[in-house]
Amino acid sequence: MSDYIFAYHGGKKPESPEAGAEQMERWKAWVADLGDAMVNPGTPLGMSKTVSADGVEDNGGPNPLAGFSVVRADSMDAALEMAKSCPFLEMGTIEVAQMMQM
């Protein structure tokens, strides 16, 4: 088994407090459904800046990072199946990468 990071990109604020509460309930249900595979549900992130050799870019660049999670799976395909059921896909994208052991 390996750990995989789910990097959440994009996203938008819910249109109402009720929509936000519904989205949070779907998130909690997804995390619960993953059970022990969910190593770290992560946290939402605030506005970021991108640092490069050319300087600092405000607003996280063209594809800002919105949050992350860490899951444990038998393979990249298994991790991708977990990501495909994530409710964050209703508002953004998920980048999946295997966490390499050093």
CNS distance restraints for C-alpha pairs under 8 A (distance, minus, plus):
assign (resid   1 and name CA) (resid  72 and name CA) 6.42 0.50 0.50
assign (resid   1 and name CA) (resid  73 and name CA) 5.47 0.50 0.50
assign (resid   1 and name CA) (resid  74 and name CA) 4.58 0.50 0.50
assign (resid   1 and name CA) (resid  75 and name CA) 7.16 0.50 0.50
assign (resid   2 and name CA) (resid  72 and name CA) 5.56 0.50 0.50
assign (resid   2 and name CA) (resid  73 and name CA) 5.69 0.50 0.50
assign (resid   2 and name CA) (resid  74 and name CA) 6.34 0.50 0.50
assign (resid   2 and name CA) (resid  75 and name CA) 7.17 0.50 0.50
assign (resid   2 and name CA) (resid  98 and name CA) 7.07 0.50 0.50
assign (resid   2 and name CA) (resid  99 and name CA) 7.21 0.50 0.50
assign (resid   3 and name CA) (resid  39 and name CA) 7.95 0.50 0.50
assign (resid   3 and name CA) (resid  70 and name CA) 6.52 0.50 0.50
assign (resid   3 and name CA) (resid  71 and name CA) 5.56 0.50 0.50
assign (resid   3 and name CA) (resid  72 and name CA) 4.38 0.50 0.50
assign (resid   3 and name CA) (resid  73 and name CA) 6.40 0.50 0.50
assign (resid   3 and name CA) (resid  98 and name CA) 6.13 0.50 0.50
assign (resid   3 and name CA) (resid  99 and name CA) 5.53 0.50 0.50
assign (resid   4 and name CA) (resid  70 and name CA) 5.60 0.50 0.50
assign (resid   4 and name CA) (resid  71 and name CA) 5.33 0.50 0.50
assign (resid   4 and name CA) (resid  72 and name CA) 6.16 0.50 0.50
assign (resid   4 and name CA) (resid  73 and name CA) 7.30 0.50 0.50
assign (resid   4 and name CA) (resid  76 and name CA) 7.88 0.50 0.50
assign (resid   4 and name CA) (resid  79 and name CA) 6.90 0.50 0.50
assign (resid   4 and name CA) (resid  96 and name CA) 6.58 0.50 0.50
assign (resid   4 and name CA) (resid  97 and name CA) 5.48 0.50 0.50
assign (resid   4 and name CA) (resid  98 and name CA) 4.33 0.50 0.50
assign (resid   4 and name CA) (resid  99 and name CA) 5.31 0.50 0.50
assign (resid   5 and name CA) (resid  68 and name CA) 6.81 0.50 0.50
assign (resid   5 and name CA) (resid  69 and name CA) 5.78 0.50 0.50
assign (resid   5 and name CA) (resid  70 and name CA) 4.56 0.50 0.50
assign (resid   5 and name CA) (resid  71 and name CA) 6.51 0.50 0.50
assign (resid   5 and name CA) (resid  95 and name CA) 7.92 0.50 0.50
assign (resid   5 and name CA) (resid  96 and name CA) 5.74 0.50 0.50
assign (resid   5 and name CA) (resid  97 and name CA) 5.46 0.50 0.50
assign (resid   5 and name CA) (resid  98 and name CA) 6.40 0.50 0.50
assign (resid   5 and name CA) (resid  99 and name CA) 6.56 0.50 0.50
assign (resid   6 and name CA) (resid  68 and name CA) 5.37 0.50 0.50
assign (resid   6 and name CA) (resid  69 and name CA) 5.10 0.50 0.50
assign (resid   6 and name CA) (resid  70 and name CA) 6.11 0.50 0.50
assign (resid   6 and name CA) (resid  71 and name CA) 7.62 0.50 0.50
assign (resid   6 and name CA) (resid  83 and name CA) 7.45 0.50 0.50
assign (resid   6 and name CA) (resid  94 and name CA) 6.03 0.50 0.50
assign (resid   6 and name CA) (resid  95 and name CA) 5.67 0.50 0.50
assign (resid   6 and name CA) (resid  96 and name CA) 4.80 0.50 0.50
assign (resid   6 and name CA) (resid  97 and name CA) 6.88 0.50 0.50
assign (resid   7 and name CA) (resid  65 and name CA) 6.81 0.50 0.50
assign (resid   7 and name CA) (resid  66 and name CA) 7.61 0.50 0.50
assign (resid   7 and name CA) (resid  67 and name CA) 6.11 0.50 0.50
assign (resid   7 and name CA) (resid  68 and name CA) 4.58 0.50 0.50
assign (resid   7 and name CA) (resid  69 and name CA) 6.83 0.50 0.50
assign (resid   7 and name CA) (resid  94 and name CA) 5.51 0.50 0.50
assign (resid   7 and name CA) (resid  95 and name CA) 4.97 0.50 0.50
assign (resid   7 and name CA) (resid  96 and name CA) 6.42 0.50 0.50
assign (resid   8 and name CA) (resid  65 and name CA) 5.87 0.50 0.50
assign (resid   8 and name CA) (resid  66 and name CA) 5.26 0.50 0.50
assign (resid   8 and name CA) (resid  67 and name CA) 5.07 0.50 0.50
assign (resid   8 and name CA) (resid  68 and name CA) 5.65 0.50 0.50
assign (resid   8 and name CA) (resid  88 and name CA) 7.58 0.50 0.50
assign (resid   8 and name CA) (resid  92 and name CA) 7.02 0.50 0.50
assign (resid   8 and name CA) (resid  93 and name CA) 5.95 0.50 0.50
assign (resid   8 and name CA) (resid  94 and name CA) 4.65 0.50 0.50
assign (resid   8 and name CA) (resid  95 and name CA) 6.46 0.50 0.50
assign (resid   9 and name CA) (resid  63 and name CA) 6.13 0.50 0.50
assign (resid   9 and name CA) (resid  64 and name CA) 5.60 0.50 0.50
assign (resid   9 and name CA) (resid  65 and name CA) 4.63 0.50 0.50
assign (resid   9 and name CA) (resid  66 and name CA) 5.18 0.50 0.50
assign (resid   9 and name CA) (resid  67 and name CA) 7.28 0.50 0.50
assign (resid   9 and name CA) (resid  92 and name CA) 5.72 0.50 0.50
assign (resid   9 and name CA) (resid  93 and name CA) 5.23 0.50 0.50
assign (resid   9 and name CA) (resid  94 and name CA) 6.08 0.50 0.50
assign (resid   9 and name CA) (resid  95 and name CA) 7.49 0.50 0.50
assign (resid  10 and name CA) (resid  63 and name CA) 6.35 0.50 0.50
assign (resid  10 and name CA) (resid  64 and name CA) 5.85 0.50 0.50
assign (resid  10 and name CA) (resid  65 and name CA) 6.62 0.50 0.50
assign (resid  10 and name CA) (resid  66 and name CA) 6.06 0.50 0.50
assign (resid  10 and name CA) (resid  91 and name CA) 7.11 0.50 0.50
assign (resid  10 and name CA) (resid  92 and name CA) 4.74 0.50 0.50
assign (resid  10 and name CA) (resid  93 and name CA) 6.55 0.50 0.50
assign (resid  11 and name CA) (resid  66 and name CA) 6.87 0.50 0.50
assign (resid  11 and name CA) (resid  88 and name CA) 7.66 0.50 0.50
assign (resid  11 and name CA) (resid  91 and name CA) 4.78 0.50 0.50
assign (resid  11 and name CA) (resid  92 and name CA) 4.70 0.50 0.50
assign (resid  11 and name CA) (resid  93 and name CA) 7.96 0.50 0.50
assign (resid  12 and name CA) (resid  91 and name CA) 6.31 0.50 0.50
assign (resid  12 and name CA) (resid  92 and name CA) 7.92 0.50 0.50
assign (resid  13 and name CA) (resid  20 and name CA) 7.82 0.50 0.50
assign (resid  14 and name CA) (resid  19 and name CA) 5.69 0.50 0.50
assign (resid  14 and name CA) (resid  20 and name CA) 5.08 0.50 0.50
assign (resid  15 and name CA) (resid  19 and name CA) 6.24 0.50 0.50
assign (resid  15 and name CA) (resid  20 and name CA) 7.41 0.50 0.50
assign (resid  16 and name CA) (resid  20 and name CA) 6.23 0.50 0.50
assign (resid  17 and name CA) (resid  21 and name CA) 6.15 0.50 0.50
assign (resid  18 and name CA) (resid  22 and name CA) 6.23 0.50 0.50
assign (resid  19 and name CA) (resid  23 and name CA) 6.13 0.50 0.50
assign (resid  20 and name CA) (resid  24 and name CA) 6.15 0.50 0.50
assign (resid  21 and name CA) (resid  25 and name CA) 6.24 0.50 0.50
assign (resid  22 and name CA) (resid  26 and name CA) 6.38 0.50 0.50
assign (resid  23 and name CA) (resid  27 and name CA) 6.24 0.50 0.50
assign (resid  23 and name CA) (resid  87 and name CA) 7.43 0.50 0.50
assign (resid  24 and name CA) (resid  28 and name CA) 6.14 0.50 0.50
assign (resid  25 and name CA) (resid  29 and name CA) 6.15 0.50 0.50
assign (resid  26 and name CA) (resid  30 and name CA) 6.16 0.50 0.50
assign (resid  26 and name CA) (resid  87 and name CA) 6.36 0.50 0.50
assign (resid  27 and name CA) (resid  31 and name CA) 6.24 0.50 0.50
assign (resid  27 and name CA) (resid  86 and name CA) 7.33 0.50 0.50
assign (resid  27 and name CA) (resid  87 and name CA) 6.06 0.50 0.50
assign (resid  27 and name CA) (resid  88 and name CA) 7.68 0.50 0.50
assign (resid  28 and name CA) (resid  32 and name CA) 6.11 0.50 0.50
assign (resid  29 and name CA) (resid  33 and name CA) 6.03 0.50 0.50
assign (resid  30 and name CA) (resid  34 and name CA) 6.41 0.50 0.50
assign (resid  30 and name CA) (resid  85 and name CA) 7.52 0.50 0.50
assign (resid  30 and name CA) (resid  86 and name CA) 6.41 0.50 0.50
assign (resid  30 and name CA) (resid  87 and name CA) 7.40 0.50 0.50
assign (resid  31 and name CA) (resid  35 and name CA) 6.79 0.50 0.50
assign (resid  31 and name CA) (resid  38 and name CA) 6.68 0.50 0.50
assign (resid  31 and name CA) (resid  41 and name CA) 7.14 0.50 0.50
assign (resid  34 and name CA) (resid  38 and name CA) 5.75 0.50 0.50
assign (resid  34 and name CA) (resid  82 and name CA) 7.64 0.50 0.50
assign (resid  36 and name CA) (resid  72 and name CA) 7.92 0.50 0.50
assign (resid  37 and name CA) (resid  71 and name CA) 5.33 0.50 0.50
assign (resid  37 and name CA) (resid  72 and name CA) 4.77 0.50 0.50
assign (resid  37 and name CA) (resid  73 and name CA) 6.55 0.50 0.50
assign (resid  38 and name CA) (resid  69 and name CA) 7.85 0.50 0.50
assign (resid  38 and name CA) (resid  70 and name CA) 6.41 0.50 0.50
assign (resid  38 and name CA) (resid  71 and name CA) 4.55 0.50 0.50
assign (resid  38 and name CA) (resid  72 and name CA) 6.43 0.50 0.50
assign (resid  39 and name CA) (resid  69 and name CA) 7.82 0.50 0.50
assign (resid  39 and name CA) (resid  70 and name CA) 5.38 0.50 0.50
assign (resid  39 and name CA) (resid  71 and name CA) 5.02 0.50 0.50
assign (resid  39 and name CA) (resid  72 and name CA) 6.35 0.50 0.50
assign (resid  40 and name CA) (resid  69 and name CA) 5.59 0.50 0.50
assign (resid  40 and name CA) (resid  70 and name CA) 4.90 0.50 0.50
assign (resid  40 and name CA) (resid  71 and name CA) 6.75 0.50 0.50
assign (resid  41 and name CA) (resid  68 and name CA) 7.36 0.50 0.50
assign (resid  41 and name CA) (resid  69 and name CA) 4.64 0.50 0.50
assign (resid  41 and name CA) (resid  70 and name CA) 6.34 0.50 0.50
assign (resid  41 and name CA) (resid  71 and name CA) 7.99 0.50 0.50
assign (resid  42 and name CA) (resid  67 and name CA) 6.95 0.50 0.50
assign (resid  42 and name CA) (resid  68 and name CA) 5.16 0.50 0.50
assign (resid  42 and name CA) (resid  69 and name CA) 4.39 0.50 0.50
assign (resid  42 and name CA) (resid  70 and name CA) 6.93 0.50 0.50
assign (resid  43 and name CA) (resid  67 and name CA) 5.63 0.50 0.50
assign (resid  43 and name CA) (resid  68 and name CA) 6.19 0.50 0.50
assign (resid  43 and name CA) (resid  69 and name CA) 7.30 0.50 0.50
assign (resid  44 and name CA) (resid  66 and name CA) 5.86 0.50 0.50
assign (resid  44 and name CA) (resid  67 and name CA) 4.27 0.50 0.50
assign (resid  44 and name CA) (resid  68 and name CA) 7.00 0.50 0.50
assign (resid  45 and name CA) (resid  65 and name CA) 7.26 0.50 0.50
assign (resid  45 and name CA) (resid  66 and name CA) 5.13 0.50 0.50
assign (resid  45 and name CA) (resid  67 and name CA) 4.97 0.50 0.50
assign (resid  46 and name CA) (resid  66 and name CA) 7.05 0.50 0.50
assign (resid  47 and name CA) (resid  59 and name CA) 5.98 0.50 0.50
assign (resid  47 and name CA) (resid  60 and name CA) 6.62 0.50 0.50
assign (resid  47 and name CA) (resid  64 and name CA) 7.93 0.50 0.50
assign (resid  47 and name CA) (resid  66 and name CA) 7.95 0.50 0.50
assign (resid  48 and name CA) (resid  58 and name CA) 6.96 0.50 0.50
assign (resid  48 and name CA) (resid  59 and name CA) 5.68 0.50 0.50
assign (resid  48 and name CA) (resid  60 and name CA) 4.61 0.50 0.50
assign (resid  48 and name CA) (resid  64 and name CA) 7.11 0.50 0.50
assign (resid  48 and name CA) (resid  65 and name CA) 7.40 0.50 0.50
assign (resid  49 and name CA) (resid  56 and name CA) 6.51 0.50 0.50
assign (resid  49 and name CA) (resid  57 and name CA) 5.56 0.50 0.50
assign (resid  49 and name CA) (resid  58 and name CA) 4.74 0.50 0.50
assign (resid  49 and name CA) (resid  59 and name CA) 5.63 0.50 0.50
assign (resid  49 and name CA) (resid  60 and name CA) 4.55 0.50 0.50
assign (resid  49 and name CA) (resid  61 and name CA) 7.11 0.50 0.50
assign (resid  50 and name CA) (resid  56 and name CA) 5.56 0.50 0.50
assign (resid  50 and name CA) (resid  57 and name CA) 5.01 0.50 0.50
assign (resid  50 and name CA) (resid  58 and name CA) 6.61 0.50 0.50
assign (resid  50 and name CA) (resid  59 and name CA) 7.79 0.50 0.50
assign (resid  50 and name CA) (resid  60 and name CA) 5.37 0.50 0.50
assign (resid  50 and name CA) (resid  61 and name CA) 6.13 0.50 0.50
assign (resid  51 and name CA) (resid  55 and name CA) 5.85 0.50 0.50
assign (resid  51 and name CA) (resid  56 and name CA) 4.52 0.50 0.50
assign (resid  51 and name CA) (resid  57 and name CA) 6.44 0.50 0.50
assign (resid  52 and name CA) (resid  56 and name CA) 6.31 0.50 0.50
assign (resid  57 and name CA) (resid  61 and name CA) 6.21 0.50 0.50
assign (resid  59 and name CA) (resid  64 and name CA) 7.01 0.50 0.50
assign (resid  60 and name CA) (resid  64 and name CA) 4.41 0.50 0.50
assign (resid  60 and name CA) (resid  65 and name CA) 6.85 0.50 0.50
assign (resid  71 and name CA) (resid  79 and name CA) 7.33 0.50 0.50
assign (resid  72 and name CA) (resid  79 and name CA) 7.52 0.50 0.50
assign (resid  73 and name CA) (resid  78 and name CA) 5.88 0.50 0.50
assign (resid  73 and name CA) (resid  79 and name CA) 5.59 0.50 0.50
assign (resid  74 and name CA) (resid  78 and name CA) 6.26 0.50 0.50
assign (resid  74 and name CA) (resid  79 and name CA) 7.73 0.50 0.50
assign (resid  75 and name CA) (resid  79 and name CA) 6.36 0.50 0.50
assign (resid  76 and name CA) (resid  80 and name CA) 6.07 0.50 0.50
assign (resid  76 and name CA) (resid  97 and name CA) 7.95 0.50 0.50
assign (resid  76 and name CA) (resid  98 and name CA) 7.16 0.50 0.50
assign (resid  77 and name CA) (resid  81 and name CA) 6.29 0.50 0.50
assign (resid  78 and name CA) (resid  82 and name CA) 6.50 0.50 0.50
assign (resid  79 and name CA) (resid  83 and name CA) 6.33 0.50 0.50
assign (resid  79 and name CA) (resid  96 and name CA) 7.54 0.50 0.50
assign (resid  80 and name CA) (resid  84 and name CA) 6.13 0.50 0.50
assign (resid  80 and name CA) (resid  96 and name CA) 7.04 0.50 0.50
assign (resid  81 and name CA) (resid  85 and name CA) 6.85 0.50 0.50
assign (resid  82 and name CA) (resid  86 and name CA) 6.89 0.50 0.50
assign (resid  83 and name CA) (resid  94 and name CA) 7.03 0.50 0.50
assign (resid  83 and name CA) (resid  96 and name CA) 7.79 0.50 0.50
assign (resid  84 and name CA) (resid  89 and name CA) 7.66 0.50 0.50
assign (resid  88 and name CA) (resid  92 and name CA) 6.06 0.50 0.50
assign (resid  88 and name CA) (resid  93 and name CA) 7.23 0.50 0.50
assign (resid  88 and name CA) (resid  94 and name CA) 7.82 0.50 0.50
assign (resid  89 and name CA) (resid  93 and name CA) 5.57 0.50 0.50
assign (resid  89 and name CA) (resid  94 and name CA) 7.16 0.50 0.50
